[in-house]
Amino acid sequence: MAAVALDRHVALVGFMGAGKSSLGAEAAGRLGRPFLDLDLELERELGMTIAEIWAERGEPAFRELEEELTVEALADPVPGVLALGGGAILSERVRESLRDRALTLLVDVEVEEAWRRVRESDRPLAADEERFRVLYEEREPLYLEAAEARVRDVDAIALAAAGVHVESDALALLGSHVPGSGRVALVSDPHVAGIHGADAQLALGARLDATLELPHGEEAKTLEAVGRLWDSLRLGRDGTLVALGGGCTTDAAGYAASAYLRGIPWVPVPTTLVGQIDAAIGGKTAINLPGGKNLVGAFHWPARTIVDPSLLATLPEAQRREGMAEVVKTGLLAGEPLWELPQAELVRRTAAFKAAVCLRDPHDRGPRNVLNLGHTFAHALEAAGGYGEVTHGRAVALGLLAALRLSGVDDEPVRRLLDPKPVPVDRERAWAAMRRDKKTENGELRLVVLDAPGRPRWGVAVPEGDVRAALDELIA
């Protein structure tokens, strides 16, 4: 089975009345993929309703038609979101195609709720409640055997499709969450290792090959630090690098994994708010150069990302505020006040938004650019401060102010929630770093702007004078 649906279909299975069709259509929109409801497609091809096909041709003939259409849909090379008929899972051919070509997700529904939804429909197998309940019990083991995860809403679909597992106390089960059976190297920084390292080592058990360290913070994101990590690694190509820590640790360790032996699997376990909702999701790995942030990197999607919101209990308030800058950014992009949610749900919903955007554009060639809202300014401020004077969260908060002002959108949420203050960095150094940003095209700066909350545009050319003036307002 696939842990990530990068190049595979997302196939939704489950009992009748689970809501596969409505969830599938919404998930396809979020992921930017075509959607196919197999029951509706069968009706369209035959020009008959399911009830009519059943009545005229009988169940065996219906199952043959369903099997053929489902296997054909799964053979389509263009990854989509497919909602399978409730009984399609009965076919061994279908189950084999799911294993080969799809990430299969079980849409959960209690039998009472399923019956309430379908009891007055014309579904052939929903005429008798007792028989309905028997079918539910008979099929559930097949659904569970085929499915990689159980889902109840579109956020859960996006997370599962991106290989992101969100669960409180997941660190204690880390060994079972790391895919594969090869040896594991655990990488962390000294601070995080002192807090969570022992628990992670215990959870990895006999698979643990080595415990390695990167420097704390931006010092991890240098060629020197990554070079020392490469020298220490002894994994084979079947090994997995597990990165436990904040965004700097996961960025650097992920880049190390992307190049070591020309690429080995890796699993980030983010321990900060910014890591759990942003930095560890989506496969971007990078290190810094003196002239700019994240200028050397690779797209190397994690084999799985383990997000344990309970780890945030040890997070200092200053670090939490750092992460809130990314929460506010995501809420502005989504057009929803995600910052008002309780912590566990805030993490889940914010991570799901980023996961969906990244799946739409795994290599950052279009829609994923929206995630850079405010970041062109932020990276310039960080570079001008030598990656030490200005923290990432503070820089993002200031960058959001500039982006919203250039967009003509009210910046009140940023000021109220983040209260960013200008930073004392060299203006010319900041401007030079900004001109070197990855989103510059033919010497022209391209920014992300908001027409309104929930309506971002990327690749927007803004007059240089306006950009320079906006940057100057952020500098003390």
N, C-alpha and C positions, 0 to 999 in steps of 0.2 A: 504493500500500500504506500501511497505517497503521503509525505508529511506536509508538503506544500503544493499548492495548485498553480505554480507559475506557468507551466506548459500543459496543464491537464484541465479537463473539465471539472467543474464542481457539480457533483451529482447529489441531489437531495432525495433520500428515500424515507419511507415512513408509512404509517397506516393511513387509510382514508380519513379525511377530516383533520389531518395534522396541520394543514395550511401550507403545503409545499408549493402550490402554485403562486399564492400571493407573496410568500417570502422569497421564492425564486425570482419573481419578476423584480422585486425591490432590490435583491442582492445583485442581480445582473446590472441594474442601473448604477449601483454603487461601484461595482467592479469594472464597468465599461465593457461588458461582454454580452453577446447575444443570449437570449433566453428561449428555451424550448420546453413547453409543457407537453409531455408525451401523450397524455390522454387527449388533449385538444388536437394535437397533431394527427393522431389516429382518426379522430372524428373528421378532421378536415380532409384527409386523404380518401376516406371511404364515403364521405358525404352522409354519414349516419351518426347518431348519438351512441354513446357507450351502451346505453340500455337497449337500443335497437340492434346493435351488433351482437350483443349478448343474446337477445331474444331470437334473432334470426339465425345465427350461426352456432350458438352454444359456447360454453366456457372453453373447451379445448381449442376451438378455432380462434377464439378471441386471444387466448394466451399465445398461440403461435404468431398471430399478427403483432401482438404487443412485444414479444421477444424480438422479432425481426426488426421492427422499427426502432426499438431501444438500442440494439447492438449496432444498427446502422448509424444512429445519432452519436453514439459513443466513438465510432470510428472517424467522425469528422475531425480533421486536423486542427481546426480553429477552436481554441478553448472557449467553452460557453458555460452557462449555468443550466442544468437540466433538472426538471422535476419529473421523477419517474412515477408511474402508476403504482398504487399500493401493492399490487400482486406481482409486479415485474421481478421482484427479488426471488420469486419461486424458481426462476429459470437459472440453471447452472451456467448457460451461455452468457446471460446477463451478468451474473456474479463474476465470471471470469473477465468479461469486458470491463467491469468496474475496477477490478484489481489492476488491470493493465493500463487503463486510460483515464482514470478519474480519482479525484479525492472525494470519497463518499461520506456524506454527513447525514446522520439520522435526525430528522425533525421530530422532536419529542412531543407527545401529546398523551394525556391520561385517557383511558378508555371511556370514562364517563363524559369527558369533554368532546371526544371524537364522536360519540353516539349523539350527543346533543346537537352537534353541527350537521350531521348527515341523516338523522332519522326521518326527516320529511322530504328527503331528496329522492330521485329516481334511480339511485345507485343499486345495481342488482343485488349486491351483498349487504345492503343496509335495510332489508325488509323485516328482519327478525333480530331482536336485540340479543337473544341468547346465542344465536349463531355468530353474530357480530363479535361478541366477547370471546368466543372460542377461537375465531380467526385471529383476533388480536393476540391472544396467548400463543397461538401456533407460529405466527410470523415474527414475533418480537425477537426470538433467538437469531433468526436469519438477518434481521436488520442490524442487530448488535455485532454479529460476526463480520458483516460487510463494512460497517461504518468506522471511520477514523475518529469521529467525535460526535457528540450529541449536541444539538443546537435548538434554541427556542426563538431567537430573533435574528434580525439581519446583522447586528453587531457581532453576534457569536459566529455567524457564517463568515464574515470578513476576517475575524481573528483566526478561525480554523483554517481558512483558505490560505492565509499568510503564514501558517505554522506557529502562531502565537498562542501559548497556553497561559491563561490568566487564572490563578487560583491562590487564595490565601493559604499559607503554610506549604506551598509547593516545594520550597527548598528542602524540606525533610524527605521528599520523594524524588529528589533530583536524579538519582540513579535510574529510576524507571522512566523518567522523562527524556533522558538523553538518548537519541536514536542510535541504532547499531549495537554491536557487541564488542568493538575494539577497545583499546586502552584510551584513557582520558588524561589530558594535562589540564590542570586547574590553574588559571591565571588570575591574579588579583593584585591590588596594591596593598601596601603594608597596613594601612588603616582599616580597610574593609576586611582584609584577612584576619585581623585581630578581633573583629566583631562577628563575622559570619563564616570565616574560613573553616573552623573545626566542624561546624554543622554540615558544610558542603562536602568536606572530606569524608565524614561519616556516611553521608547519603550516597556518595559515589562508591563507597566500599571497595571491593576487589578490583574494580575497573580503573581505579586511580593509579596512574603511572608516575606522575610528578606534580608537585606544587611549586609554581613559579610566580615571580613578582614583576610588576611594572611599576615605575615611579608613580607617585600620586599626581593627579590633575594633568594639566597640559604637558608636563614633562614626559608623560607616557607617549605622547604623539610626536615623537622625533625618530629620525632614522637610527640614531644611536641606541635608543631604548628598544626599538623593535629589533635591531641587529643583535642585541644581547639576548632577546627572547628567542630569536631563531637559533642562536648558538646553543641555547639550553634545551631546545626541544629534541626529543628522541622518539617521537611517534612515527609509526608507519602510516601508509596512505589509508589504512582502515581506522586510524585513530581519530579522536575528536578533541578539539580545543574548547574548553569551557571557560568563558570570560565572566567573572563575578565582580561586579563593581559598577561605577558610574559610566557616563557617556565617554569619557576619555579612555577608560580601560577597554570598553567594548569596541570603540573605534580602532584603537591600536591593535588589540588582539585579533579583531576581525580582519584587519589588513594583513597581519602576520599570517593568519590562516589562509588567506587568499593566495599568498605567494609561496608558502612553505610546501615543498614537494609539488609545486605547481597547483596547489589548492587542496586543502583537507577540510572536512566538515567542521563547523564550529557552532557553539550554542551560547548565546549571551544570556546571562542571568542578571539583569539590571537591578541595582540596589538604591537608585535615586529616582525621584519623581521624573526628572527630565529623561532619564534612561528608560524608565518603564513606559512612558507615553510617546517617546520620540526617538532618542538616539539609537536604541537597540533594535528598532523595527525598520525593515525595508531593505536590508542588504547593502547599504552604503557603508563603506569602511574607508578610513583616511587618516593621514598624519599631516602635520603642518610643515611649512617651510618658513624661513625668516620673513619672506616677502608676503605671505598670505596664509590663511587658514584652509586646511583640507585640500591643499593643492596636489597632493600625491595620494592616490587611493584606488579602490577597485569596487566593483559591484560584486558582492559575494554573499548571497542570501543564506541566512542561518538555516541549519538543518531543523532547528526548532528554537523558539525564543520563550524562555520561562519567566513569566512576570508574577511575582509574589508580592501583592500589596502589603502584606504584613511586615515585610522588611522595612517599610517606610516608618515604622514605629521608632526606629533608632535614628531617624534623620533629623539633624538640627533644623530649627526653624529657618535659618538663613538658606540652607540647602533647599528646603521646601519652597521658599519664595523664588529661588532660581528656577525650579521646575514650573512654577505657576506662570512664568512668562510664556512657556510653550503651551500651557493649557489655554491661556487667553488667546494666543495666536490661533490655536485650533478652533476655539469657540467662534472667533471672528470669521474663519474660513467656512465653518459649518453653519453659521448663522444661528447658533444655539448657545445659551449661557452655561456651557459645560462646567465652568468654575463654581456653579452653585450646587453641584451634585455632591453627595457623601463621597469620601475618599475612594473606597473600593470601586464604586460605580463611575466616579470621575476617571479613574485609571482605565477601566474597561472601555468606556465610551470613547475617550480620547485616543487610546491605542487603536481601537477599531477604525476610527476615522483615518488615521495615518495608514494603517494596514491596507484599507481599501484603495486609497489614493496610490500607494506604492504598487499594488497589484495591477492597477490600471496602466501604470507606466514604470515597469521595473528598472529601466535604464535611464530614467530622468530625461526623456526626450520631448516631453510635452506637459500633460496635466500635473505631473508630480512637481513641476516648478512652483505651483502655488504654495507649497510648504516652505518656500523661501521668503514668505511675507516678512518684511523687516530685517531679514538676515543679511542682505548685502551691506546694509549700514552696520549691523552688529559685527560682522566679521571684520570690517574695516576698523572699528573701534578696538576690537580685541587685538588685531595685529599692531595697531598703533601703540597699544599698551604693552606690547611684548608678551602677550598671552599670560599675563600675570596681574597686571594692574586693574584690568576690567574683566569681571567674571562674565561667563556666557549669558546667564540669565539677565544680568543688568544690561548687557549690550543688546540683547533681544528686546527687552522692554523699551529701550531708547529707539531701536530700529523700528519697532511697531509705531511709536509716536510719529516718526518721520514718514513712514509709509502711509499712515492714515491721513496725515496732513496733506501729503501730496495727492492723495485720493479724494480729498474733500469730504472725508467721512469723520464723524464725531469720534474723538479720541478719549472720551470720558471713561470707558471701561479700563483702558490702559492706565490712565492717571489715577483712577480710584483704586484699582486692584494692585497695581505695581508701583505707583508713585516714583517713576524713574527721575533721577537727577543728572544733569550734565556731568561728564567725566573729564578730568584733566589729562588729555593726551595731545600729542603733537598733531596739529591740523594737517600739515602737509604730508606727514607719514600716513595719516588716516585716508587722505584723499588718494595717495598713490596706491594704497592697498585696495581701495574701492575700485579704482580703475583697472586693477589686475584681477578682479573678481571673475569667477568661472562663468558668470552669466553675461559677461561683456561680449558683444558681437561686433566685429570690425571696428573696434575702438569705441563703440557706442554702448553706454550703460543700458541694461534692460532690467526693469523692476517688476515686482508683483504689486498690483494695486487692487483696491476693492471698489467696485461700483456701489456696493452696499454690503453689510454683513451677510455672508452666505453666497456672495456673487463676486468671486475673485477673477482677475485676469492676469496672465503672465506674459512675459516678453514685451512689456510696454516700454517704448522709448520715451524718456522724460527729458526735457531740455537740461543740458549740463548745468547751467546756471542755477536752475531750481533744485537740482540734486545737491549741488555744492552748498547752497544756502541751507537746505534741510540738514545736511551733515554738520555744518557749522553750529546750528542751534543745539546740537547734542553735545558739544564740546565746551567745557568750562573755560 
